[in-house]
Amino acid sequence: MVKKCLFPAAGYGTRFLPATKAMPKEMLPILNKPLIQYGVEEAMSAGISDIAFVTGRGKRAIEDHFDLSYELEHQIKGTNKESYLNDINKIIQKCTFSYTRQIEMKGLGHAILSGETLIGNEPFSVILADDLCINSNSHGVLYQMIKIYEKYKCSIVAIEEIDKNETNRYGIIEGKLIEEGLYLISNMVEKPNPKDAPSNLAIIGRYILTPDIFEILKNTKAGVGGEIQITDALLAQAKNGMVLAYKFKGKRFDCGNIDGFVEATNHFYKLLKK
């Protein structure tokens, strides 16, 4: 069973400067809820309550958000604002939170490796809070992926079709369709030029990983950008076994850039006004 979810949250968020100079990008709000809370709620909807964070310097706000605030609760007790904390307090009551720090920014692969002590020797999920995923018709992306894991017991990445001209922003997969929306990966390339991309199927910020990925990451050399890429480690895993790519049901907002952040805000605002 997949019982833990790891949130790599150590990045600087430079695309949102100066807003992220003193505030973690994961705490940027879509309406009145920070991105990281949407991610934790998705994990919870998939049956996961053991939440692990890989943070960095200046990220204390994440820990404070998932903790009780006695002074604040005292100030608003008995007022019409008391209910504003209901959702986050339910999360705090139902989940267990653990934290470690990524001392050096060496890429997503290194961030995931930094979380090994929090995960241990068991399969786990990974959510990148920048990718805000919704699905109004069925279960969330992570829930969908866990159901696939229960059948195949291997690492799985979530993918979506993108414009071929944008492949240099993503990890791109190549594979054989084995079920509707499910590919057996034969190749993965991190941020290829469009002319070199094997497909337009891009990996987004949802993963289920088997624990042997940690040992593979320890032996993975720095790749694109001088960073340890999870894509390179997953390719090594695929060559020695099986890694699947799942074309998920739902919509993703890329909140790692201004356009996607505004799109997500407008979407949730329209839902609020319905």
Contacts in CASP RR format, 6 or more apart in sequence:
PFRMAT RR
TARGET T0000
AUTHOR 0000-0000-0000
METHOD contacts of the structure
MODEL  1
MVKKCLFPAAGYGTRFLPATKAMPKEMLPILNKPLIQYGVEEAMSAGISD
IAFVTGRGKRAIEDHFDLSYELEHQIKGTNKESYLNDINKIIQKCTFSYT
RQIEMKGLGHAILSGETLIGNEPFSVILADDLCINSNSHGVLYQMIKIYE
KYKCSIVAIEEIDKNETNRYGIIEGKLIEEGLYLISNMVEKPNPKDAPSN
LAIIGRYILTPDIFEILKNTKAGVGGEIQITDALLAQAKNGMVLAYKFKG
KRFDCGNIDGFVEATNHFYKLLKK
1 123 0 8 1.000
2 46 0 8 1.000
2 48 0 8 1.000
2 123 0 8 1.000
2 124 0 8 1.000
2 125 0 8 1.000
2 146 0 8 1.000
2 149 0 8 1.000
2 208 0 8 1.000
3 48 0 8 1.000
3 50 0 8 1.000
3 122 0 8 1.000
3 124 0 8 1.000
4 48 0 8 1.000
4 50 0 8 1.000
4 51 0 8 1.000
4 52 0 8 1.000
4 118 0 8 1.000
4 119 0 8 1.000
4 122 0 8 1.000
4 124 0 8 1.000
4 125 0 8 1.000
5 40 0 8 1.000
5 43 0 8 1.000
5 46 0 8 1.000
5 48 0 8 1.000
5 50 0 8 1.000
5 51 0 8 1.000
5 52 0 8 1.000
5 124 0 8 1.000
5 125 0 8 1.000
5 126 0 8 1.000
5 127 0 8 1.000
5 142 0 8 1.000
6 52 0 8 1.000
6 53 0 8 1.000
6 54 0 8 1.000
6 112 0 8 1.000
6 115 0 8 1.000
6 118 0 8 1.000
6 119 0 8 1.000
6 124 0 8 1.000
6 125 0 8 1.000
6 126 0 8 1.000
6 127 0 8 1.000
7 26 0 8 1.000
7 36 0 8 1.000
7 39 0 8 1.000
7 40 0 8 1.000
7 51 0 8 1.000
7 52 0 8 1.000
7 53 0 8 1.000
7 54 0 8 1.000
7 126 0 8 1.000
7 127 0 8 1.000
7 128 0 8 1.000
7 129 0 8 1.000
8 54 0 8 1.000
8 102 0 8 1.000
8 108 0 8 1.000
8 111 0 8 1.000
8 112 0 8 1.000
8 126 0 8 1.000
8 128 0 8 1.000
9 24 0 8 1.000
9 26 0 8 1.000
9 36 0 8 1.000
9 53 0 8 1.000
9 54 0 8 1.000
9 55 0 8 1.000
9 56 0 8 1.000
9 59 0 8 1.000
9 62 0 8 1.000
9 129 0 8 1.000
10 54 0 8 1.000
10 55 0 8 1.000
10 56 0 8 1.000
10 59 0 8 1.000
10 101 0 8 1.000
10 102 0 8 1.000
10 105 0 8 1.000
10 111 0 8 1.000
10 114 0 8 1.000
11 25 0 8 1.000
11 56 0 8 1.000
11 105 0 8 1.000
12 20 0 8 1.000
12 25 0 8 1.000
12 105 0 8 1.000
13 20 0 8 1.000
13 25 0 8 1.000
13 256 0 8 1.000
14 20 0 8 1.000
15 256 0 8 1.000
15 257 0 8 1.000
15 258 0 8 1.000
16 25 0 8 1.000
16 28 0 8 1.000
16 256 0 8 1.000
16 258 0 8 1.000
16 261 0 8 1.000
19 28 0 8 1.000
20 28 0 8 1.000
22 58 0 8 1.000
23 61 0 8 1.000
24 36 0 8 1.000
24 55 0 8 1.000
24 58 0 8 1.000
24 59 0 8 1.000
24 61 0 8 1.000
24 62 0 8 1.000
25 35 0 8 1.000
25 130 0 8 1.000
25 256 0 8 1.000
26 34 0 8 1.000
26 35 0 8 1.000
26 36 0 8 1.000
26 59 0 8 1.000
26 62 0 8 1.000
26 129 0 8 1.000
26 130 0 8 1.000
27 34 0 8 1.000
27 35 0 8 1.000
27 36 0 8 1.000
27 61 0 8 1.000
27 62 0 8 1.000
27 65 0 8 1.000
28 34 0 8 1.000
28 35 0 8 1.000
28 255 0 8 1.000
28 261 0 8 1.000
29 35 0 8 1.000
30 38 0 8 1.000
30 132 0 8 1.000
30 255 0 8 1.000
30 261 0 8 1.000
30 264 0 8 1.000
30 265 0 8 1.000
30 268 0 8 1.000
31 265 0 8 1.000
31 268 0 8 1.000
31 269 0 8 1.000
31 272 0 8 1.000
32 84 0 8 1.000
33 87 0 8 1.000
34 65 0 8 1.000
35 129 0 8 1.000
35 130 0 8 1.000
35 132 0 8 1.000
35 255 0 8 1.000
36 62 0 8 1.000
36 65 0 8 1.000
36 129 0 8 1.000
37 65 0 8 1.000
37 87 0 8 1.000
37 88 0 8 1.000
37 91 0 8 1.000
38 129 0 8 1.000
38 132 0 8 1.000
39 127 0 8 1.000
39 129 0 8 1.000
39 132 0 8 1.000
40 51 0 8 1.000
40 66 0 8 1.000
40 91 0 8 1.000
40 95 0 8 1.000
41 91 0 8 1.000
42 127 0 8 1.000
42 133 0 8 1.000
42 140 0 8 1.000
42 141 0 8 1.000
42 142 0 8 1.000
43 51 0 8 1.000
43 125 0 8 1.000
43 127 0 8 1.000
43 142 0 8 1.000
44 91 0 8 1.000
44 94 0 8 1.000
44 95 0 8 1.000
45 139 0 8 1.000
45 140 0 8 1.000
45 142 0 8 1.000
45 143 0 8 1.000
46 125 0 8 1.000
46 139 0 8 1.000
46 140 0 8 1.000
46 142 0 8 1.000
46 143 0 8 1.000
46 146 0 8 1.000
47 143 0 8 1.000
47 146 0 8 1.000
48 125 0 8 1.000
48 142 0 8 1.000
49 94 0 8 1.000
49 95 0 8 1.000
49 96 0 8 1.000
50 95 0 8 1.000
50 96 0 8 1.000
50 98 0 8 1.000
51 66 0 8 1.000
51 95 0 8 1.000
51 96 0 8 1.000
51 97 0 8 1.000
51 98 0 8 1.000
52 97 0 8 1.000
52 98 0 8 1.000
52 99 0 8 1.000
52 100 0 8 1.000
52 115 0 8 1.000
52 118 0 8 1.000
52 119 0 8 1.000
52 124 0 8 1.000
53 62 0 8 1.000
53 63 0 8 1.000
53 97 0 8 1.000
53 98 0 8 1.000
53 99 0 8 1.000
53 100 0 8 1.000
54 99 0 8 1.000
54 100 0 8 1.000
54 101 0 8 1.000
54 102 0 8 1.000
54 111 0 8 1.000
54 112 0 8 1.000
54 114 0 8 1.000
54 115 0 8 1.000
54 118 0 8 1.000
55 62 0 8 1.000
55 63 0 8 1.000
55 99 0 8 1.000
55 100 0 8 1.000
55 101 0 8 1.000
55 102 0 8 1.000
56 101 0 8 1.000
56 102 0 8 1.000
56 103 0 8 1.000
57 101 0 8 1.000
63 97 0 8 1.000
63 99 0 8 1.000
65 88 0 8 1.000
66 88 0 8 1.000
66 91 0 8 1.000
66 92 0 8 1.000
66 95 0 8 1.000
66 97 0 8 1.000
67 92 0 8 1.000
68 89 0 8 1.000
68 92 0 8 1.000
69 85 0 8 1.000
72 85 0 8 1.000
73 82 0 8 1.000
73 85 0 8 1.000
76 82 0 8 1.000
76 84 0 8 1.000
76 85 0 8 1.000
98 118 0 8 1.000
99 118 0 8 1.000
100 114 0 8 1.000
100 115 0 8 1.000
100 117 0 8 1.000
100 118 0 8 1.000
101 114 0 8 1.000
102 110 0 8 1.000
102 111 0 8 1.000
102 114 0 8 1.000
103 114 0 8 1.000
104 110 0 8 1.000
106 222 0 8 1.000
106 226 0 8 1.000
106 227 0 8 1.000
106 228 0 8 1.000
107 227 0 8 1.000
107 228 0 8 1.000
107 229 0 8 1.000
108 128 0 8 1.000
108 227 0 8 1.000
108 228 0 8 1.000
108 229 0 8 1.000
108 230 0 8 1.000
109 217 0 8 1.000
109 220 0 8 1.000
109 227 0 8 1.000
109 228 0 8 1.000
109 229 0 8 1.000
109 230 0 8 1.000
109 233 0 8 1.000
110 217 0 8 1.000
110 227 0 8 1.000
110 228 0 8 1.000
112 126 0 8 1.000
112 209 0 8 1.000
112 213 0 8 1.000
112 217 0 8 1.000
112 230 0 8 1.000
113 214 0 8 1.000
113 217 0 8 1.000
113 218 0 8 1.000
113 228 0 8 1.000
116 214 0 8 1.000
119 211 0 8 1.000
119 214 0 8 1.000
120 211 0 8 1.000
121 211 0 8 1.000
122 211 0 8 1.000
123 149 0 8 1.000
123 153 0 8 1.000
123 208 0 8 1.000
123 209 0 8 1.000
123 210 0 8 1.000
123 211 0 8 1.000
124 208 0 8 1.000
124 209 0 8 1.000
124 211 0 8 1.000
125 142 0 8 1.000
125 145 0 8 1.000
125 146 0 8 1.000
125 206 0 8 1.000
125 207 0 8 1.000
125 208 0 8 1.000
125 209 0 8 1.000
126 205 0 8 1.000
126 206 0 8 1.000
126 207 0 8 1.000
126 208 0 8 1.000
126 209 0 8 1.000
127 142 0 8 1.000
127 205 0 8 1.000
127 206 0 8 1.000
128 204 0 8 1.000
128 205 0 8 1.000
128 206 0 8 1.000
129 255 0 8 1.000
130 205 0 8 1.000
130 254 0 8 1.000
130 255 0 8 1.000
130 256 0 8 1.000
131 204 0 8 1.000
131 205 0 8 1.000
131 206 0 8 1.000
131 252 0 8 1.000
131 253 0 8 1.000
131 254 0 8 1.000
131 255 0 8 1.000
132 252 0 8 1.000
132 253 0 8 1.000
132 255 0 8 1.000
132 264 0 8 1.000
133 140 0 8 1.000
133 141 0 8 1.000
133 204 0 8 1.000
133 206 0 8 1.000
133 248 0 8 1.000
133 250 0 8 1.000
133 251 0 8 1.000
133 252 0 8 1.000
133 253 0 8 1.000
134 140 0 8 1.000
134 250 0 8 1.000
134 251 0 8 1.000
134 253 0 8 1.000
134 267 0 8 1.000
135 141 0 8 1.000
135 248 0 8 1.000
135 249 0 8 1.000
135 250 0 8 1.000
135 251 0 8 1.000
137 249 0 8 1.000
137 250 0 8 1.000
138 144 0 8 1.000
138 249 0 8 1.000
140 250 0 8 1.000
141 158 0 8 1.000
141 206 0 8 1.000
141 248 0 8 1.000
141 249 0 8 1.000
141 250 0 8 1.000
142 206 0 8 1.000
144 246 0 8 1.000
144 248 0 8 1.000
144 249 0 8 1.000
145 156 0 8 1.000
145 158 0 8 1.000
145 206 0 8 1.000
145 208 0 8 1.000
145 246 0 8 1.000
145 248 0 8 1.000
146 208 0 8 1.000
148 156 0 8 1.000
148 182 0 8 1.000
148 208 0 8 1.000
148 244 0 8 1.000
148 246 0 8 1.000
149 156 0 8 1.000
149 208 0 8 1.000
152 242 0 8 1.000
152 244 0 8 1.000
153 210 0 8 1.000
154 210 0 8 1.000
154 241 0 8 1.000
154 242 0 8 1.000
154 243 0 8 1.000
154 244 0 8 1.000
155 207 0 8 1.000
155 208 0 8 1.000
155 209 0 8 1.000
155 210 0 8 1.000
155 213 0 8 1.000
155 234 0 8 1.000
155 237 0 8 1.000
155 242 0 8 1.000
155 243 0 8 1.000
155 244 0 8 1.000
156 207 0 8 1.000
156 208 0 8 1.000
156 243 0 8 1.000
156 244 0 8 1.000
156 245 0 8 1.000
156 246 0 8 1.000
157 173 0 8 1.000
157 185 0 8 1.000
157 203 0 8 1.000
157 206 0 8 1.000
157 207 0 8 1.000
157 234 0 8 1.000
157 243 0 8 1.000
157 244 0 8 1.000
157 245 0 8 1.000
157 246 0 8 1.000
158 203 0 8 1.000
158 204 0 8 1.000
158 205 0 8 1.000
158 206 0 8 1.000
158 207 0 8 1.000
158 245 0 8 1.000
158 246 0 8 1.000
158 248 0 8 1.000
159 173 0 8 1.000
159 183 0 8 1.000
159 201 0 8 1.000
159 202 0 8 1.000
159 203 0 8 1.000
159 204 0 8 1.000
159 245 0 8 1.000
159 246 0 8 1.000
159 247 0 8 1.000
159 248 0 8 1.000
160 201 0 8 1.000
160 202 0 8 1.000
160 204 0 8 1.000
160 247 0 8 1.000
160 248 0 8 1.000
160 252 0 8 1.000
161 200 0 8 1.000
161 201 0 8 1.000
161 202 0 8 1.000
161 247 0 8 1.000
162 170 0 8 1.000
162 200 0 8 1.000
162 201 0 8 1.000
162 202 0 8 1.000
163 200 0 8 1.000
164 194 0 8 1.000
164 197 0 8 1.000
164 200 0 8 1.000
165 194 0 8 1.000
166 194 0 8 1.000
166 202 0 8 1.000
167 191 0 8 1.000
167 192 0 8 1.000
167 193 0 8 1.000
167 194 0 8 1.000
167 197 0 8 1.000
167 200 0 8 1.000
167 202 0 8 1.000
168 191 0 8 1.000
168 192 0 8 1.000
168 193 0 8 1.000
168 194 0 8 1.000
169 191 0 8 1.000
169 202 0 8 1.000
170 191 0 8 1.000
170 202 0 8 1.000
170 203 0 8 1.000
170 204 0 8 1.000
171 188 0 8 1.000
171 189 0 8 1.000
171 190 0 8 1.000
171 191 0 8 1.000
171 192 0 8 1.000
171 202 0 8 1.000
171 203 0 8 1.000
171 231 0 8 1.000
172 188 0 8 1.000
172 189 0 8 1.000
172 190 0 8 1.000
172 192 0 8 1.000
172 197 0 8 1.000
172 198 0 8 1.000
172 199 0 8 1.000
172 200 0 8 1.000
172 201 0 8 1.000
172 202 0 8 1.000
172 203 0 8 1.000
173 183 0 8 1.000
173 185 0 8 1.000
173 187 0 8 1.000
173 188 0 8 1.000
173 198 0 8 1.000
173 199 0 8 1.000
173 201 0 8 1.000
173 202 0 8 1.000
173 203 0 8 1.000
173 245 0 8 1.000
174 185 0 8 1.000
174 186 0 8 1.000
174 187 0 8 1.000
174 188 0 8 1.000
174 189 0 8 1.000
174 198 0 8 1.000
174 199 0 8 1.000
174 201 0 8 1.000
175 183 0 8 1.000
175 184 0 8 1.000
175 185 0 8 1.000
175 186 0 8 1.000
175 187 0 8 1.000
175 199 0 8 1.000
175 245 0 8 1.000
176 183 0 8 1.000
176 184 0 8 1.000
176 186 0 8 1.000
177 183 0 8 1.000
178 184 0 8 1.000
178 244 0 8 1.000
181 246 0 8 1.000
181 247 0 8 1.000
182 244 0 8 1.000
182 245 0 8 1.000
182 246 0 8 1.000
182 247 0 8 1.000
183 201 0 8 1.000
183 244 0 8 1.000
183 245 0 8 1.000
183 246 0 8 1.000
183 247 0 8 1.000
184 242 0 8 1.000
184 243 0 8 1.000
184 244 0 8 1.000
185 234 0 8 1.000
185 235 0 8 1.000
185 238 0 8 1.000
185 243 0 8 1.000
185 244 0 8 1.000
185 245 0 8 1.000
186 238 0 8 1.000
187 198 0 8 1.000
187 235 0 8 1.000
188 203 0 8 1.000
188 231 0 8 1.000
188 232 0 8 1.000
188 234 0 8 1.000
188 235 0 8 1.000
188 238 0 8 1.000
188 243 0 8 1.000
189 196 0 8 1.000
189 197 0 8 1.000
189 198 0 8 1.000
189 231 0 8 1.000
190 223 0 8 1.000
190 224 0 8 1.000
190 229 0 8 1.000
190 231 0 8 1.000
190 232 0 8 1.000
191 224 0 8 1.000
192 198 0 8 1.000
201 245 0 8 1.000
201 247 0 8 1.000
203 231 0 8 1.000
203 245 0 8 1.000
204 248 0 8 1.000
204 252 0 8 1.000
206 248 0 8 1.000
207 230 0 8 1.000
210 237 0 8 1.000
212 237 0 8 1.000
213 233 0 8 1.000
213 234 0 8 1.000
213 237 0 8 1.000
216 233 0 8 1.000
216 236 0 8 1.000
216 237 0 8 1.000
217 228 0 8 1.000
217 230 0 8 1.000
217 233 0 8 1.000
220 228 0 8 1.000
220 229 0 8 1.000
220 232 0 8 1.000
220 233 0 8 1.000
220 236 0 8 1.000
221 228 0 8 1.000
221 232 0 8 1.000
222 228 0 8 1.000
223 229 0 8 1.000
223 232 0 8 1.000
234 243 0 8 1.000
235 243 0 8 1.000
237 243 0 8 1.000
253 260 0 8 1.000
253 261 0 8 1.000
253 263 0 8 1.000
253 264 0 8 1.000
253 267 0 8 1.000
254 260 0 8 1.000
255 261 0 8 1.000
255 264 0 8 1.000
END
